[in-house]
Structure formats: structure tokens, C-alpha cells
């Protein structure tokens, strides 16, 4: 996870997006985070749903990274302020 005051992920397994902690949203456009992929983790980019866009406070043209961890958990990050890197 990111340091305090930085962009944080939201769990995309949550069905009720109104329960998403809005502190997970970025506070300004310069916040960024580096996400490390390990083992069989995967990442793919896509456009967010309206609920995801609202939860992360994204503009309409900002895609998201969906990171799927080896155990099946997923994390969502703004693609315009997230760097995806392999472990190592």
C-alpha cells in the first residue's frame, strides 16, 4: 500500500461501492504509487465503472489498473499516477 497521503487501492471485490473508504481516493493529481507484481500477480488496464471513478475521484478519461494478486484478491489504481513494476 501507499504511504499516508498517497494514492491507495480499493478492493474491487466489494459489491457495495458506497462502502469503499473514500480516503482511498487520491488527494491531488501529483500523488503517485508504485505497485510491485510478485509471482503470478497480473495487471491490466481498463476504463473504470462510474462507481469506481467516483470512489477514486477520477476524471472521465482516466483508466485504472486492475491488479490481481496470486490469491485472487484484486486492487484498483488510477493508471495516470501508478507505476507497475515486477519484483526483483
N, CA, C and O atoms as a GROMACS GRO file, in nm:
protein
  352
    1UNK      N    1   0.083  -0.119   0.000
    1UNK     CA    2   0.000   0.000   0.000
    1UNK      C    3   0.087   0.125   0.000
    1UNK      O    4   0.207   0.119   0.030
    2UNK      N    5   0.028   0.235  -0.033
    2UNK     CA    6   0.098   0.362  -0.041
    2UNK      C    7   0.117   0.422   0.097
    2UNK      O    8   0.052   0.382   0.194
    3UNK      N    9   0.207   0.518   0.105
    3UNK     CA   10   0.230   0.591   0.228
    3UNK      C   11   0.110   0.680   0.256
    3UNK      O   12   0.033   0.710   0.164
    4UNK      N   13   0.092   0.725   0.382
    4UNK     CA   14  -0.017   0.817   0.413
    4UNK      C   15  -0.014   0.940   0.322
    4UNK      O   16   0.093   0.996   0.296
    5UNK      N   17  -0.130   0.980   0.274
    5UNK     CA   18  -0.139   1.096   0.187
    5UNK      C   19  -0.116   1.063   0.041
    5UNK      O   20  -0.123   1.151  -0.044
    6UNK      N   21  -0.090   0.938   0.011
    6UNK     CA   22  -0.066   0.894  -0.126
    6UNK      C   23  -0.189   0.819  -0.177
    6UNK      O   24  -0.280   0.788  -0.100
    7UNK      N   25  -0.191   0.791  -0.306
    7UNK     CA   26  -0.300   0.714  -0.365
    7UNK      C   27  -0.306   0.577  -0.302
    7UNK      O   28  -0.202   0.516  -0.277
    8UNK      N   29  -0.424   0.528  -0.278
    8UNK     CA   30  -0.443   0.395  -0.222
    8UNK      C   31  -0.538   0.316  -0.313
    8UNK      O   32  -0.616   0.374  -0.389
    9UNK      N   33  -0.530   0.186  -0.304
    9UNK     CA   34  -0.615   0.099  -0.385
    9UNK      C   35  -0.750   0.081  -0.318
    9UNK      O   36  -0.765   0.102  -0.197
   10UNK      N   37  -0.848   0.044  -0.397
   10UNK     CA   38  -0.973  -0.002  -0.341
   10UNK      C   39  -0.990  -0.147  -0.380
   10UNK      O   40  -0.940  -0.190  -0.484
   11UNK      N   41  -1.058  -0.222  -0.298
   11UNK     CA   42  -1.082  -0.363  -0.325
   11UNK      C   43  -1.198  -0.374  -0.422
   11UNK      O   44  -1.310  -0.336  -0.390
   12UNK      N   45  -1.170  -0.428  -0.541
   12UNK     CA   46  -1.276  -0.437  -0.642
   12UNK      C   47  -1.367  -0.555  -0.618
   12UNK      O   48  -1.463  -0.574  -0.692
   13UNK      N   49  -1.339  -0.638  -0.516
   13UNK     CA   50  -1.429  -0.747  -0.482
   13UNK      C   51  -1.550  -0.695  -0.404
   13UNK      O   52  -1.649  -0.767  -0.388
   14UNK      N   53  -1.543  -0.571  -0.357
   14UNK     CA   54  -1.654  -0.513  -0.282
   14UNK      C   55  -1.774  -0.494  -0.374
   14UNK      O   56  -1.762  -0.434  -0.481
   15UNK      N   57  -1.888  -0.544  -0.333
   15UNK     CA   58  -2.008  -0.532  -0.415
   15UNK      C   59  -2.070  -0.394  -0.398
   15UNK      O   60  -2.114  -0.332  -0.495
   16UNK      N   61  -2.074  -0.346  -0.273
   16UNK     CA   62  -2.135  -0.217  -0.242
   16UNK      C   63  -2.027  -0.110  -0.244
   16UNK      O   64  -1.955  -0.094  -0.145
   17UNK      N   65  -2.016  -0.037  -0.355
   17UNK     CA   66  -1.910   0.064  -0.364
   17UNK      C   67  -1.934   0.183  -0.272
   17UNK      O   68  -1.843   0.263  -0.250
   18UNK      N   69  -2.053   0.196  -0.217
   18UNK     CA   70  -2.075   0.304  -0.120
   18UNK      C   71  -1.998   0.274   0.009
   18UNK      O   72  -1.976   0.364   0.090
   19UNK      N   73  -1.957   0.149   0.028
   19UNK     CA   74  -1.880   0.112   0.147
   19UNK      C   75  -1.731   0.134   0.128
   19UNK      O   76  -1.654   0.115   0.222
   20UNK      N   77  -1.688   0.174   0.008
   20UNK     CA   78  -1.546   0.198  -0.018
   20UNK      C   79  -1.501   0.320   0.061
   20UNK      O   80  -1.567   0.423   0.060
   21UNK      N   81  -1.390   0.306   0.129
   21UNK     CA   82  -1.333   0.415   0.207
   21UNK      C   83  -1.283   0.522   0.110
   21UNK      O   84  -1.191   0.498   0.033
   22UNK      N   85  -1.343   0.641   0.114
   22UNK     CA   86  -1.304   0.745   0.019
   22UNK      C   87  -1.166   0.801   0.048
   22UNK      O   88  -1.114   0.878  -0.032
   23UNK      N   89  -1.104   0.764   0.161
   23UNK     CA   90  -0.965   0.805   0.182
   23UNK      C   91  -0.874   0.730   0.085
   23UNK      O   92  -0.757   0.763   0.072
   24UNK      N   93  -0.930   0.626   0.018
   24UNK     CA   94  -0.854   0.555  -0.084
   24UNK      C   95  -0.835   0.640  -0.209
   24UNK      O   96  -0.751   0.609  -0.293
   25UNK      N   97  -0.912   0.745  -0.221
   25UNK     CA   98  -0.902   0.831  -0.339
   25UNK      C   99  -0.781   0.922  -0.329
   25UNK      O  100  -0.735   0.955  -0.220
   26UNK      N  101  -0.730   0.960  -0.444
   26UNK     CA  102  -0.615   1.049  -0.442
   26UNK      C  103  -0.657   1.189  -0.400
   26UNK      O  104  -0.770   1.232  -0.422
   27UNK      N  105  -0.563   1.257  -0.339
   27UNK     CA  106  -0.593   1.391  -0.290
   27UNK      C  107  -0.557   1.498  -0.392
   27UNK      O  108  -0.613   1.608  -0.388
   28UNK      N  109  -0.464   1.468  -0.483
   28UNK     CA  110  -0.436   1.560  -0.592
   28UNK      C  111  -0.367   1.483  -0.705
   28UNK      O  112  -0.326   1.368  -0.686
   29UNK      N  113  -0.356   1.544  -0.820
   29UNK     CA  114  -0.310   1.475  -0.940
   29UNK      C  115  -0.162   1.437  -0.936
   29UNK      O  116  -0.118   1.357  -1.019
   30UNK      N  117  -0.086   1.491  -0.843
   30UNK     CA  118   0.056   1.458  -0.840
   30UNK      C  119   0.088   1.339  -0.752
   30UNK      O  120   0.201   1.289  -0.755
   31UNK      N  121  -0.008   1.292  -0.673
   31UNK     CA  122   0.014   1.172  -0.593
   31UNK      C  123   0.043   1.055  -0.686
   31UNK      O  124  -0.020   1.042  -0.791
   32UNK      N  125   0.137   0.970  -0.647
   32UNK     CA  126   0.163   0.851  -0.727
   32UNK      C  127   0.203   0.737  -0.636
   32UNK      O  128   0.238   0.757  -0.520
   33UNK      N  129   0.196   0.618  -0.690
   33UNK     CA  130   0.229   0.498  -0.615
   33UNK      C  131   0.296   0.399  -0.709
   33UNK      O  132   0.267   0.395  -0.829
   34UNK      N  133   0.386   0.318  -0.655
   34UNK     CA  134   0.447   0.209  -0.730
   34UNK      C  135   0.391   0.079  -0.676
   34UNK      O  136   0.390   0.056  -0.555
   35UNK      N  137   0.343  -0.006  -0.766
   35UNK     CA  138   0.285  -0.134  -0.730
   35UNK      C  139   0.380  -0.243  -0.779
   35UNK      O  140   0.418  -0.244  -0.896
   36UNK      N  141   0.417  -0.333  -0.691
   36UNK     CA  142   0.509  -0.441  -0.725
   36UNK      C  143   0.429  -0.569  -0.750
   36UNK      O  144   0.349  -0.611  -0.667
   37UNK      N  145   0.453  -0.630  -0.867
   37UNK     CA  146   0.391  -0.758  -0.901
   37UNK      C  147   0.487  -0.870  -0.863
   37UNK      O  148   0.604  -0.866  -0.899
   38UNK      N  149   0.436  -0.968  -0.791
   38UNK     CA  150   0.517  -1.083  -0.749
   38UNK      C  151   0.454  -1.211  -0.801
   38UNK      O  152   0.333  -1.220  -0.817
   39UNK      N  153   0.539  -1.310  -0.826
   39UNK     CA  154   0.490  -1.442  -0.865
   39UNK      C  155   0.394  -1.437  -0.982
   39UNK      O  156   0.430  -1.392  -1.091
   40UNK      N  157   0.272  -1.483  -0.960
   40UNK     CA  158   0.172  -1.488  -1.068
   40UNK      C  159   0.074  -1.371  -1.063
   40UNK      O  160  -0.032  -1.377  -1.126
   41UNK      N  161   0.108  -1.264  -0.990
   41UNK     CA  162   0.024  -1.143  -0.992
   41UNK      C  163   0.013  -1.093  -1.135
   41UNK      O  164   0.107  -1.108  -1.214
   42UNK      N  165  -0.101  -1.035  -1.169
   42UNK     CA  166  -0.120  -0.977  -1.302
   42UNK      C  167  -0.175  -0.836  -1.290
   42UNK      O  168  -0.233  -0.799  -1.188
   43UNK      N  169  -0.157  -0.759  -1.396
   43UNK     CA  170  -0.212  -0.623  -1.402
   43UNK      C  171  -0.269  -0.601  -1.540
   43UNK      O  172  -0.211  -0.643  -1.640
   44UNK      N  173  -0.384  -0.534  -1.545
   44UNK     CA  174  -0.442  -0.497  -1.674
   44UNK      C  175  -0.507  -0.360  -1.658
   44UNK      O  176  -0.555  -0.324  -1.551
   45UNK      N  177  -0.508  -0.287  -1.766
   45UNK     CA  178  -0.569  -0.154  -1.765
   45UNK      C  179  -0.706  -0.160  -1.829
   45UNK      O  180  -0.728  -0.237  -1.923
   46UNK      N  181  -0.798  -0.080  -1.778
   46UNK     CA  182  -0.932  -0.068  -1.836
   46UNK      C  183  -0.993   0.063  -1.788
   46UNK      O  184  -0.939   0.130  -1.700
   47UNK      N  185  -1.104   0.099  -1.848
   47UNK     CA  186  -1.176   0.217  -1.803
   47UNK      C  187  -1.257   0.180  -1.678
   47UNK      O  188  -1.313   0.070  -1.671
   48UNK      N  189  -1.264   0.269  -1.581
   48UNK     CA  190  -1.338   0.239  -1.457
   48UNK      C  191  -1.488   0.246  -1.478
   48UNK      O  192  -1.537   0.311  -1.570
   49UNK      N  193  -1.559   0.178  -1.389
   49UNK     CA  194  -1.705   0.193  -1.385
   49UNK      C  195  -1.734   0.331  -1.327
   49UNK      O  196  -1.646   0.392  -1.267
   50UNK      N  197  -1.855   0.382  -1.343
   50UNK     CA  198  -1.888   0.512  -1.281
   50UNK      C  199  -1.867   0.510  -1.129
   50UNK      O  200  -1.819   0.609  -1.074
   51UNK      N  201  -1.900   0.401  -1.062
   51UNK     CA  202  -1.883   0.394  -0.917
   51UNK      C  203  -1.735   0.397  -0.879
   51UNK      O  204  -1.696   0.463  -0.783
   52UNK      N  205  -1.651   0.325  -0.955
   52UNK     CA  206  -1.507   0.327  -0.930
   52UNK      C  207  -1.449   0.466  -0.955
   52UNK      O  208  -1.366   0.514  -0.877
   53UNK      N  209  -1.493   0.529  -1.062
   53UNK     CA  210  -1.446   0.664  -1.095
   53UNK      C  211  -1.480   0.761  -0.981
   53UNK      O  212  -1.398   0.843  -0.942
   54UNK      N  213  -1.602   0.750  -0.929
   54UNK     CA  214  -1.643   0.836  -0.818
   54UNK      C  215  -1.562   0.805  -0.692
   54UNK      O  216  -1.517   0.897  -0.623
   55UNK      N  217  -1.543   0.678  -0.661
   55UNK     CA  218  -1.471   0.638  -0.539
   55UNK      C  219  -1.326   0.685  -0.542
   55UNK      O  220  -1.272   0.726  -0.439
   56UNK      N  221  -1.264   0.681  -0.659
   56UNK     CA  222  -1.125   0.723  -0.671
   56UNK      C  223  -1.109   0.869  -0.712
   56UNK      O  224  -0.998   0.921  -0.723
   57UNK      N  225  -1.223   0.936  -0.734
   57UNK     CA  226  -1.224   1.078  -0.775
   57UNK      C  227  -1.143   1.099  -0.903
   57UNK      O  228  -1.056   1.185  -0.909
   58UNK      N  229  -1.174   1.019  -1.005
   58UNK     CA  230  -1.103   1.025  -1.132
   58UNK      C  231  -1.180   1.107  -1.235
   58UNK      O  232  -1.302   1.118  -1.228
   59UNK      N  233  -1.106   1.164  -1.328
   59UNK     CA  234  -1.169   1.227  -1.443
   59UNK      C  235  -1.226   1.120  -1.535
   59UNK      O  236  -1.191   1.003  -1.525
   60UNK      N  237  -1.314   1.161  -1.625
   60UNK     CA  238  -1.380   1.065  -1.713
   60UNK      C  239  -1.285   0.993  -1.808
   60UNK      O  240  -1.317   0.884  -1.857
   61UNK      N  241  -1.170   1.050  -1.835
   61UNK     CA  242  -1.078   0.991  -1.932
   61UNK      C  243  -0.960   0.918  -1.868
   61UNK      O  244  -0.863   0.886  -1.937
   62UNK      N  245  -0.966   0.891  -1.738
   62UNK     CA  246  -0.855   0.826  -1.668
   62UNK      C  247  -0.884   0.677  -1.651
   62UNK      O  248  -0.981   0.639  -1.584
   63UNK      N  249  -0.800   0.591  -1.710
   63UNK     CA  250  -0.817   0.447  -1.691
   63UNK      C  251  -0.767   0.404  -1.554
   63UNK      O  252  -0.706   0.483  -1.481
   64UNK      N  253  -0.793   0.279  -1.519
   64UNK     CA  254  -0.745   0.221  -1.394
   64UNK      C  255  -0.662   0.097  -1.424
   64UNK      O  256  -0.681   0.031  -1.526
   65UNK      N  257  -0.571   0.066  -1.332
   65UNK     CA  258  -0.501  -0.062  -1.332
   65UNK      C  259  -0.578  -0.154  -1.240
   65UNK      O  260  -0.612  -0.116  -1.127
   66UNK      N  261  -0.607  -0.274  -1.286
   66UNK     CA  262  -0.665  -0.378  -1.200
   66UNK      C  263  -0.554  -0.479  -1.176
   66UNK      O  264  -0.510  -0.548  -1.268
   67UNK      N  265  -0.508  -0.486  -1.051
   67UNK     CA  266  -0.402  -0.578  -1.013
   67UNK      C  267  -0.468  -0.697  -0.945
   67UNK      O  268  -0.538  -0.682  -0.845
   68UNK      N  269  -0.444  -0.816  -1.000
   68UNK     CA  270  -0.496  -0.939  -0.940
   68UNK      C  271  -0.379  -1.013  -0.877
   68UNK      O  272  -0.284  -1.052  -0.944
   69UNK      N  273  -0.389  -1.031  -0.746
   69UNK     CA  274  -0.284  -1.098  -0.671
   69UNK      C  275  -0.298  -1.250  -0.685
   69UNK      O  276  -0.404  -1.300  -0.721
   70UNK      N  277  -0.191  -1.322  -0.657
   70UNK     CA  278  -0.187  -1.467  -0.672
   70UNK      C  279  -0.302  -1.535  -0.600
   70UNK      O  280  -0.352  -1.637  -0.647
   71UNK      N  281  -0.345  -1.483  -0.487
   71UNK     CA  282  -0.454  -1.541  -0.409
   71UNK      C  283  -0.593  -1.507  -0.460
   71UNK      O  284  -0.692  -1.557  -0.407
   72UNK      N  285  -0.601  -1.423  -0.564
   72UNK     CA  286  -0.730  -1.387  -0.621
   72UNK      C  287  -0.782  -1.251  -0.580
   72UNK      O  288  -0.878  -1.202  -0.640
   73UNK      N  289  -0.722  -1.188  -0.480
   73UNK     CA  290  -0.765  -1.053  -0.441
   73UNK      C  291  -0.731  -0.955  -0.552
   73UNK      O  292  -0.631  -0.971  -0.622
   74UNK      N  293  -0.815  -0.854  -0.568
   74UNK     CA  294  -0.789  -0.752  -0.670
   74UNK      C  295  -0.775  -0.616  -0.605
   74UNK      O  296  -0.835  -0.588  -0.501
   75UNK      N  297  -0.695  -0.532  -0.668
   75UNK     CA  298  -0.671  -0.395  -0.623
   75UNK      C  299  -0.688  -0.303  -0.743
   75UNK      O  300  -0.656  -0.341  -0.856
   76UNK      N  301  -0.736  -0.184  -0.719
   76UNK     CA  302  -0.764  -0.089  -0.826
   76UNK      C  303  -0.682   0.037  -0.804
   76UNK      O  304  -0.682   0.093  -0.694
   77UNK      N  305  -0.612   0.082  -0.909
   77UNK     CA  306  -0.527   0.201  -0.900
   77UNK      C  307  -0.551   0.292  -1.020
   77UNK      O  308  -0.577   0.242  -1.129
   78UNK      N  309  -0.545   0.425  -1.002
   78UNK     CA  310  -0.553   0.517  -1.116
   78UNK      C  311  -0.432   0.496  -1.207
   78UNK      O  312  -0.319   0.500  -1.160
   79UNK      N  313  -0.454   0.475  -1.336
   79UNK     CA  314  -0.344   0.445  -1.427
   79UNK      C  315  -0.257   0.568  -1.457
   79UNK      O  316  -0.143   0.554  -1.500
   80UNK      N  317  -0.310   0.688  -1.435
   80UNK     CA  318  -0.230   0.807  -1.465
   80UNK      C  319  -0.132   0.843  -1.353
   80UNK      O  320  -0.053   0.936  -1.368
   81UNK      N  321  -0.138   0.770  -1.241
   81UNK     CA  322  -0.047   0.802  -1.132
   81UNK      C  323   0.007   0.678  -1.065
   81UNK      O  324   0.045   0.681  -0.948
   82UNK      N  325   0.010   0.567  -1.138
   82UNK     CA  326   0.057   0.440  -1.082
   82UNK      C  327   0.160   0.377  -1.175
   82UNK      O  328   0.141   0.372  -1.297
   83UNK      N  329   0.269   0.330  -1.116
   83UNK     CA  330   0.373   0.259  -1.190
   83UNK      C  331   0.367   0.113  -1.148
   83UNK      O  332   0.370   0.083  -1.029
   84UNK      N  333   0.360   0.023  -1.246
   84UNK     CA  334   0.357  -0.120  -1.219
   84UNK      C  335   0.496  -0.176  -1.249
   84UNK      O  336   0.547  -0.158  -1.360
   85UNK      N  337   0.557  -0.245  -1.153
   85UNK     CA  338   0.690  -0.300  -1.173
   85UNK      C  339   0.694  -0.446  -1.128
   85UNK      O  340   0.620  -0.486  -1.037
   86UNK      N  341   0.779  -0.526  -1.191
   86UNK     CA  342   0.796  -0.664  -1.145
   86UNK      C  343   0.884  -0.667  -1.020
   86UNK      O  344   0.968  -0.580  -1.000
   87UNK      N  345   0.864  -0.768  -0.937
   87UNK     CA  346   0.950  -0.785  -0.820
   87UNK      C  347   1.092  -0.816  -0.867
   87UNK      O  348   1.112  -0.875  -0.973
   88UNK      N  349   1.186  -0.777  -0.788
   88UNK     CA  350   1.322  -0.814  -0.821
   88UNK      C  351   1.411  -0.701  -0.823
   88UNK      O  352   1.530  -0.717  -0.850
   0.00000   0.00000   0.00000
